[in-house]
Amino acid sequence: MHLELIMPFPMPAYLAQLNVAGMSLDSRKIEKDWLFVALQGAQLDGRYFIKKAIQNGACIILSETKNSDEHGQIKMHQQVAEILVFKLSYLISQIAYQFYFPQKNLHKVIGITGTNGKTTIASLLANALQLLGVKNAQMGTIGNGLFGQLKTSINTTLDAISIFTELAKYQQQGVQYTLMEVSSHALDLGRVQALPFHSAIFTNLTHDHLDYHGTMQNYASVKKRLFTEYKLQQRIINADDVKGQQWLTELPDAISYGKVATQKNYLCVKNVFYKKQGICFDFQSSWGNGQISAPFFGHFNVQNLSAVLCQLLAEGFSIERLKKVFLTLNTVPGRMEKYYFVQKKITFVVDYAHTPDALEKALEALHQHKETGELICIFGCGGDRDPEKRPKMGKVAETLASRVILVDDNPRTELASVIMQDILAGFVNKEKVRCIHSREDAIKYALKHANAGDIILIAGKGHEDYQIIGKQRIHYSDRELLSALSQKEQA
């Protein structure tokens, strides 16, 4: 494609007809006649890799400048031009969109944002659509790809070029919907700036990522952009969340879901029943009334299922069809995922909860479904991340669990012992807590000492199959360990 067709500003005549065959932010992926985008990132400065990109075949370079006066200036590297671009990170999305979708014919993309619940809602939507016979793809924390064929991803939301690269692949494979988790970082850094979302869902806003955003107000403002700065067919917002309530008053055309009906278009949950095998709830809505049952735990999953139901009803699927589909939805990997040890009659539950609010909701959910025995909590906190939440999570665990075992999460470059001391500061009775740095040892200890009827929540890692210790990424999975221990018990 000619360079002039993908650039958001005029090109000199001698560059305008330059043919671009592909693009990347990674010089190692550059091929012949590709465009290389050199950003000045927090970790790496892409400009240091311009020479390598040219060696690999780059025909044009877009280089980020922090000086607005330099915007549009051109440097030559023999026959290859380097164009300096001011605020390039916010233009990449538009450039990638124009390159991969010149006809502006992108399939429907549903964005899900909020602190907790993004992965569950995206996964349940993908699962439901598949059961409804609609081909779809998913992008987010647990991976990217066609439903059931996800490939692991480091970030919740990919970089701008990778987003459109993936969407183009899905489109070629006949996908009708992509369910995308949209992080606050992605919104703030412009990764989805040009993406024409079909719909957006807001889950909730709780304490998280303040190491990046600084304040809850800044965090909320960034999330809100998805609902105010994008042309959406549907804005679906949780009316049970304080921030959601506020946004609904400002967005009269939005659809509300929750315990109360606040908008013209709404889904209102009425009666909730917590059963051993899952959840059942009645609802009233703009599309009719009914009852939904699904094999999940806790009130937060009532909210997640309500969001999914709301989106599918807004898309025109009937209540009768959806009632059947919800009965057969699958558990999301690492999201309240159950492992039952038959001989000892002990239940382990793996969940990704890594914020005070998420941990509280996970523990409350298990209390709602627990019949006998104690509730035990195993968790830790990540290093090089917001330290303010550590004592708060300790307080939540002490309040809601009978016993607590502190373990390492991803200590990264912090001392694991220091992280544990930060968590312990939230406990009144520190004798209630056992500290075992190894997650494997902690789980085996819990299995050995738990009694029949006990439920053990293992929080923090969820689907992840690694730990980051220092700067090393080491293979480890709570889920794999529990599966192996369960099989060993049955052998």
QUIPEDA-V881082 format. One record per residue. N is the residue number from 1. RES is the residue in one letter. NEAR is the number of other ideal C-beta (glycine too) atoms within 8 Angstrom. Layout:
N,RES,NEAR ; N,RES,NEAR
This chain:
1,M,8 ; 2,H,10 ; 3,L,15 ; 4,E,10 ; 5,L,8 ; 6,I,10 ; 7,M,9 ; 8,P,6 ; 9,F,5 ; 10,P,4 ; 11,M,9 ; 12,P,6 ; 13,A,6 ; 14,Y,4 ; 15,L,12 ; 16,A,10 ; 17,Q,8 ; 18,L,9 ; 19,N,9 ; 20,V,15 ; 21,A,7 ; 22,G,8 ; 23,M,11 ; 24,S,12 ; 25,L,10 ; 26,D,6 ; 27,S,13 ; 28,R,6 ; 29,K,6 ; 30,I,13 ; 31,E,9 ; 32,K,6 ; 33,D,9 ; 34,W,16 ; 35,L,13 ; 36,F,18 ; 37,V,14 ; 38,A,15 ; 39,L,11 ; 40,Q,8 ; 41,G,7 ; 42,A,2 ; 43,Q,3 ; 44,L,6 ; 45,D,8 ; 46,G,16 ; 47,R,9 ; 48,Y,6 ; 49,F,11 ; 50,I,16 ; 51,K,7 ; 52,K,10 ; 53,A,14 ; 54,I,13 ; 55,Q,6 ; 56,N,11 ; 57,G,10 ; 58,A,14 ; 59,C,11 ; 60,I,13 ; 61,I,16 ; 62,L,13 ; 63,S,14 ; 64,E,15 ; 65,T,11 ; 66,K,5 ; 67,N,7 ; 68,S,5 ; 69,D,4 ; 70,E,9 ; 71,H,10 ; 72,G,8 ; 73,Q,8 ; 74,I,9 ; 75,K,8 ; 76,M,8 ; 77,H,11 ; 78,Q,5 ; 79,Q,4 ; 80,V,11 ; 81,A,10 ; 82,E,13 ; 83,I,12 ; 84,L,13 ; 85,V,12 ; 86,F,11 ; 87,K,7 ; 88,L,13 ; 89,S,10 ; 90,Y,8 ; 91,L,12 ; 92,I,17 ; 93,S,16 ; 94,Q,10 ; 95,I,14 ; 96,A,15 ; 97,Y,13 ; 98,Q,12 ; 99,F,12 ; 100,Y,10 ; 101,F,13 ; 102,P,8 ; 103,Q,4 ; 104,K,6 ; 105,N,5 ; 106,L,9 ; 107,H,10 ; 108,K,8 ; 109,V,13 ; 110,I,15 ; 111,G,15 ; 112,I,18 ; 113,T,15 ; 114,G,14 ; 115,T,12 ; 116,N,13 ; 117,G,14 ; 118,K,15 ; 119,T,14 ; 120,T,11 ; 121,I,15 ; 122,A,15 ; 123,S,14 ; 124,L,13 ; 125,L,16 ; 126,A,13 ; 127,N,11 ; 128,A,14 ; 129,L,15 ; 130,Q,12 ; 131,L,9 ; 132,L,10 ; 133,G,4 ; 134,V,8 ; 135,K,10 ; 136,N,15 ; 137,A,14 ; 138,Q,17 ; 139,M,14 ; 140,G,16 ; 141,T,10 ; 142,I,13 ; 143,G,10 ; 144,N,11 ; 145,G,9 ; 146,L,11 ; 147,F,11 ; 148,G,5 ; 149,Q,6 ; 150,L,9 ; 151,K,7 ; 152,T,7 ; 153,S,12 ; 154,I,3 ; 155,N,9 ; 156,T,10 ; 157,T,14 ; 158,L,11 ; 159,D,9 ; 160,A,15 ; 161,I,12 ; 162,S,9 ; 163,I,17 ; 164,F,15 ; 165,T,10 ; 166,E,13 ; 167,L,14 ; 168,A,10 ; 169,K,8 ; 170,Y,12 ; 171,Q,12 ; 172,Q,6 ; 173,Q,8 ; 174,G,6 ; 175,V,12 ; 176,Q,9 ; 177,Y,14 ; 178,T,14 ; 179,L,17 ; 180,M,15 ; 181,E,15 ; 182,V,13 ; 183,S,10 ; 184,S,12 ; 185,H,12 ; 186,A,12 ; 187,L,14 ; 188,D,9 ; 189,L,7 ; 190,G,11 ; 191,R,14 ; 192,V,15 ; 193,Q,11 ; 194,A,10 ; 195,L,12 ; 196,P,10 ; 197,F,12 ; 198,H,10 ; 199,S,14 ; 200,A,16 ; 201,I,15 ; 202,F,16 ; 203,T,16 ; 204,N,15 ; 205,L,12 ; 206,T,10 ; 207,H,12 ; 208,D,9 ; 209,H,9 ; 210,L,12 ; 211,D,5 ; 212,Y,8 ; 213,H,11 ; 214,G,5 ; 215,T,7 ; 216,M,9 ; 217,Q,6 ; 218,N,9 ; 219,Y,14 ; 220,A,10 ; 221,S,8 ; 222,V,11 ; 223,K,14 ; 224,K,9 ; 225,R,10 ; 226,L,14 ; 227,F,13 ; 228,T,7 ; 229,E,4 ; 230,Y,12 ; 231,K,3 ; 232,L,10 ; 233,Q,4 ; 234,Q,10 ; 235,R,12 ; 236,I,14 ; 237,I,16 ; 238,N,14 ; 239,A,16 ; 240,D,10 ; 241,D,14 ; 242,V,6 ; 243,K,10 ; 244,G,16 ; 245,Q,11 ; 246,Q,8 ; 247,W,13 ; 248,L,13 ; 249,T,7 ; 250,E,5 ; 251,L,11 ; 252,P,5 ; 253,D,4 ; 254,A,13 ; 255,I,14 ; 256,S,16 ; 257,Y,16 ; 258,G,15 ; 259,K,6 ; 260,V,8 ; 261,A,8 ; 262,T,10 ; 263,Q,11 ; 264,K,5 ; 265,N,8 ; 266,Y,13 ; 267,L,16 ; 268,C,12 ; 269,V,12 ; 270,K,7 ; 271,N,5 ; 272,V,9 ; 273,F,7 ; 274,Y,8 ; 275,K,8 ; 276,K,4 ; 277,Q,4 ; 278,G,9 ; 279,I,15 ; 280,C,9 ; 281,F,14 ; 282,D,9 ; 283,F,14 ; 284,Q,8 ; 285,S,11 ; 286,S,8 ; 287,W,7 ; 288,G,5 ; 289,N,7 ; 290,G,8 ; 291,Q,8 ; 292,I,12 ; 293,S,9 ; 294,A,11 ; 295,P,7 ; 296,F,12 ; 297,F,12 ; 298,G,16 ; 299,H,10 ; 300,F,11 ; 301,N,14 ; 302,V,12 ; 303,Q,15 ; 304,N,14 ; 305,L,15 ; 306,S,14 ; 307,A,16 ; 308,V,12 ; 309,L,14 ; 310,C,14 ; 311,Q,14 ; 312,L,13 ; 313,L,14 ; 314,A,12 ; 315,E,6 ; 316,G,4 ; 317,F,8 ; 318,S,5 ; 319,I,10 ; 320,E,6 ; 321,R,9 ; 322,L,14 ; 323,K,12 ; 324,K,8 ; 325,V,11 ; 326,F,13 ; 327,L,9 ; 328,T,7 ; 329,L,12 ; 330,N,5 ; 331,T,9 ; 332,V,12 ; 333,P,10 ; 334,G,14 ; 335,R,13 ; 336,M,14 ; 337,E,13 ; 338,K,8 ; 339,Y,12 ; 340,Y,8 ; 341,F,13 ; 342,V,7 ; 343,Q,6 ; 344,K,9 ; 345,K,7 ; 346,I,14 ; 347,T,10 ; 348,F,15 ; 349,V,15 ; 350,V,13 ; 351,D,14 ; 352,Y,14 ; 353,A,14 ; 354,H,10 ; 355,T,13 ; 356,P,12 ; 357,D,11 ; 358,A,15 ; 359,L,16 ; 360,E,10 ; 361,K,13 ; 362,A,16 ; 363,L,15 ; 364,E,11 ; 365,A,14 ; 366,L,14 ; 367,H,9 ; 368,Q,10 ; 369,H,11 ; 370,K,10 ; 371,E,6 ; 372,T,5 ; 373,G,10 ; 374,E,10 ; 375,L,14 ; 376,I,15 ; 377,C,15 ; 378,I,15 ; 379,F,16 ; 380,G,12 ; 381,C,14 ; 382,G,12 ; 383,G,12 ; 384,D,6 ; 385,R,8 ; 386,D,9 ; 387,P,6 ; 388,E,8 ; 389,K,12 ; 390,R,13 ; 391,P,11 ; 392,K,11 ; 393,M,15 ; 394,G,14 ; 395,K,11 ; 396,V,13 ; 397,A,14 ; 398,E,14 ; 399,T,6 ; 400,L,11 ; 401,A,12 ; 402,S,5 ; 403,R,9 ; 404,V,15 ; 405,I,14 ; 406,L,13 ; 407,V,12 ; 408,D,12 ; 409,D,14 ; 410,N,9 ; 411,P,14 ; 412,R,12 ; 413,T,7 ; 414,E,9 ; 415,L,6 ; 416,A,11 ; 417,S,7 ; 418,V,8 ; 419,I,17 ; 420,M,12 ; 421,Q,8 ; 422,D,11 ; 423,I,15 ; 424,L,12 ; 425,A,9 ; 426,G,12 ; 427,F,14 ; 428,V,4 ; 429,N,6 ; 430,K,7 ; 431,E,4 ; 432,K,8 ; 433,V,11 ; 434,R,8 ; 435,C,8 ; 436,I,10 ; 437,H,9 ; 438,S,8 ; 439,R,15 ; 440,E,8 ; 441,D,9 ; 442,A,12 ; 443,I,15 ; 444,K,9 ; 445,Y,11 ; 446,A,13 ; 447,L,13 ; 448,K,6 ; 449,H,5 ; 450,A,11 ; 451,N,7 ; 452,A,8 ; 453,G,11 ; 454,D,12 ; 455,I,14 ; 456,I,14 ; 457,L,16 ; 458,I,15 ; 459,A,14 ; 460,G,12 ; 461,K,14 ; 462,G,13 ; 463,H,12 ; 464,E,8 ; 465,D,9 ; 466,Y,9 ; 467,Q,11 ; 468,I,11 ; 469,I,10 ; 470,G,7 ; 471,K,5 ; 472,Q,6 ; 473,R,5 ; 474,I,8 ; 475,H,5 ; 476,Y,10 ; 477,S,10 ; 478,D,13 ; 479,R,13 ; 480,E,8 ; 481,L,12 ; 482,L,13 ; 483,S,9 ; 484,A,8 ; 485,L,12 ; 486,S,11 ; 487,Q,8 ; 488,K,7 ; 489,E,10 ; 490,Q,7 ; 491,A,4
